[in-house]
Amino acid sequence: MFVFCSACPFPTALFSFASQLTDLALNSRCGENEPLTMNFYSDETYGERVADVYDEWYTQVDPHAIDRLVELSAQGRALELGIGTGRVALPLAARNVDVSGIDAAESMINRLKGKEGGERIHIYKGSFADVNVEGEFQLIYVVFNTFFALSSQDEQVRCFRNVAKHLTSSGRFAIEAFVPNLNRFTGGQVNWATKVTEEVVELDVGKHDSVKQSVTSQKVVLKDGEPVRLYPVQIRYAWPTEIDLMAQLAGLRLLERWGSWQRTPFDEESGKHISIYGREA
């Protein structure tokens, strides 16, 4: 569902997703254009805020990602964590993959249900840390940095353990996530003007907590003659090696790691990783 804003520690990341606690947007507007006064950040905050513009911002998906996920599903059931508006799930379903998904935001789920093919996807509402679904899956996947929307290490470890419970014996857990780049922050902050025109100014601002490995950020959209729009994103990032340890705690191990969906090698120059976990060596 996500694709993080430039305030997050990933050089080529775009704006996107997450969850946590802070005093965010008083009297701003959320997804579906409904007024909302908020003094906290919860699992559904990002999705509710961004639902009405998400598909405008993110109109494409890497076809190589779809190809790899189809291969990993191996003609079995697939489950997406943070399914959002179906940006990945719908192309998979169109390739005859039996897809289910979890999301915390009702507005995102409603967008997905209203799309062609959305009726083919079984959607569960709730936090994907709990993986509260029925049955086993050949493939469970979380893309676009969405894993980092889980706001604590405990939640991320819990997610891995619950994923392991729902994988078949030969099943795979695929994660797409950025490699943190802390050089983006000066004094624990980052401020970017991402768009400036005669009528629109878009700013990405964020604060970094290096101890908690967290980033609290806002995308601020200023349009002439319109109310200010705030799109909050809060994440808890993790290094690839830490994610590998979470997998081991859940009885899984790293099977493959690529620098892109085209299976390019992962190395010290890679800005992101696609990591594949399973029970087999």
N, C-alpha and C positions, 0 to 999 in steps of 0.2 A: 504493500500500500504506500510506502514512503519513498522518498528521494530527497535527501536532506538539503537544507538551505546552506548558503555559503558561509554562514556563521558556524557550521559544524566542521570538525577537523578532517576534511577530505577535500583535496585540491579541486577536483572536478565535480563535486557533488552539487546537485540541484536541490531546490526546496522540497521538503516532505514532512514526516511523521513523528508521533511519540506519546510519552506519558510521565507525569510527576506533580510536585507541589510547588506553587508559587503564586503570587498575587499578579494575575495576568491582565485580562482585558475588561475593564469596566465599561459597560454599555456599548460594547462592540457587537458585531453581528456574526452569527455562526453559520454553518452549512444550512442549506435550504432557505437562506435569507430571513431567518427568524431572529428577532432581537434576543440577546442573551447577556445577562450580567453575571460575571464569573469572578470568584476570588480564589479559585483552586484549579489544579490541573489533574485530570483523571484519565483513565484508560481510553475513554471515548472522545476526549477534548479535541485532539487533532482532527479526527475523522469528521466530527460534527462541524467544525469550523470550515474545513476545506472541501466538504462534499460537493458544494455547488460549483466549484471551480476546478476540481481535481482533473476531470477529463479534458478541460480546456488547456490546462498546463501540461498534461502528459498525454499526448495523442498517439505515441508510438511505443512499441516494445521491441527489444532486440530479437529478431527472428532466430538467431542462434540460441538464445535462452529457451525459446519454445522447443526447438529441436532437441536440446540437451535434456529438458525436462520430460519430453515425450519418451526419449530413450531410457531415462532413469525410471520412469513409471513402469516400463516392461510389461505393458498391457494389463497392469493391475490398477488398483484404486490409488488416487492421489489426494492429498490434503494440503491446502495452502493456509499458512498462518498469517493473519492480516490480509485477508482477501480483498478488502476495499471494494472498488467498483468493478472488479473483474478484469483488470488490465491484462493479467496473465492467465487467469482461470478460463476466461471465455475462449481465447485462442487454443488452449489445451483441450477444452471440451469440443471445439470444432475439429480437433484431430482425433476425436473418439476416445479421449481419456475420461474416465469416470472421476470427476473432480468434486470434492467437497471443500468447504472453507470456514474459517473462523474470523470474526471481526467484532470489535467492541462497539462500533458506531452504527446506530440504527440508520442514520441518514446515508451512509455509504452502502449498507446492505440494501436499502430501498432502491438506490440507484442501480445496483447490480440486478436486482429482481426485475426492474423495469426494462432491461435491455433484452434484445433478441438473444435467445439461448440461455438467459438467466434462469429460466424455469428448470433447466437440466442440472443445476448445481445445488447441492444440499448445503445450506448455510446454517452455521451455529453462531449464536450471539454470545459473546463473553470474552474474557481475557485468554489469549492463546498461551499464556504461561501454564494454564490448567489443562489444555488440550482435552476439554470436556466433550468428547465425541464418542461415537459408537464404532466398534470394530477395529480392524487392523488395516494398514495401508502399505503398499509397496513403496510409495514415495510420499514423504512429508517435506515441504519446502517453505522457505521464508526468504523473500527477495527484497531488493531496493533498500537495504539497510534496516529493514523493519525489525529485525531481532533486537536492535538497540533501543527500540521503543519500550522494552521491558526495563523498568526504572531502577532495578537493583541487581546485584550479583545473585542474590537469593532467588529472585524471580527467573533469571536466566538459567540458573542451575535447575530450578524446578521445571522449567520448560523442557530442558534436555531429558530429564528423567521421565516426564510424561510422554514426550515424543517416543522414547525408547519402548514404553509400554504399548504403543499403538503401531509399531513397525512390525511387519512380517519378519520371519527369520532371515530373509535375504533382502529386507527393505533398506531404503536409503533415506538419509536426512540431508538435504541440500540447503546451504546457507550462502547468500550473497551479501557481502558487507564491505564497507570501506576499511582501509588500513589507516589508523589514526595518524594525523600529521599535526603535531602540536606546535610547529613553527608558524601556523596561521594565527596564533594568539599573541598579542602584545599586552603585557600586564593582565593576563587572564581575560582579555576581551577581544572582540573582533567587531568591526563595523564596516559594512559594505553598502555602497549605492549600486544596486544591480540594474536599475533602469531609471533613466532621467529623460523625459520628453517635455514638450510644452504643456501637456495635460496630466502626466502621470509621473510620480516618483515612487520607486520601490526600494526599500532599505532592508537589509538583513543585519540584525544586531544580536550579539550573543555574549554570554559569560561562561567561562570555563572553570571547573573545579577539578584540579589535577588529582586531588586525594580521592574523591568519589568517582573520578573518571566520568564526569557528567558535563553536559552542555545544556544550558537553558537559553533559548533563542526565540526571536520573534521576526516574522516577515511583516513589515509595515507597508501597506499600500495606501498612497495618498493620491486621490483623483479629484480633479477640479470639480467642485459642486457636489461631491459625494462624501458620506461619512468615512472616517478613517477605518480601514479594515486591518485587524490584527490576526495573524496566523501563528499561534504558538507551537513550538517544537521543543520537547525535552527528551534527552537521550542519556543512556548510560552505555558508553562505548567499551569495547574489549579488544585486546590484541589477539591475533590469530592463535598464539600459543595458549592464552587463557581460555579461549573457546575450545581448543583441543582438550584441555584439562577438564572442562565441563563435560565434554563428551565421555571421557574416561570415567568420570564419576557416575555417569548414567549407563555404563557398560558398553559404550560405543567407542569406536576408534576412527581416526582419520584414514580414509582410503585414497582420496585424491584431492589435490588442490590446484586450481588454475588461476591465472591472472585475468581471464576473460571467459565468456561463454564459448569462445572459439577454441578453448583448451590451450591457450597460450601459456607458457611456463610462468609460474609464480616466482618472483624474485624480489630483490631489495628495491627495485624501481616500481613495483606494482602498486597502483593506487587502490585496488580492491582485490578481494579474493572470492572465489567460488569454492567452497569446501564441501566435500561429500563424506558423510559418516555412515558407518554401518557396523554390523557385528563381525564381519569377516575380516581376516587379515589382508 
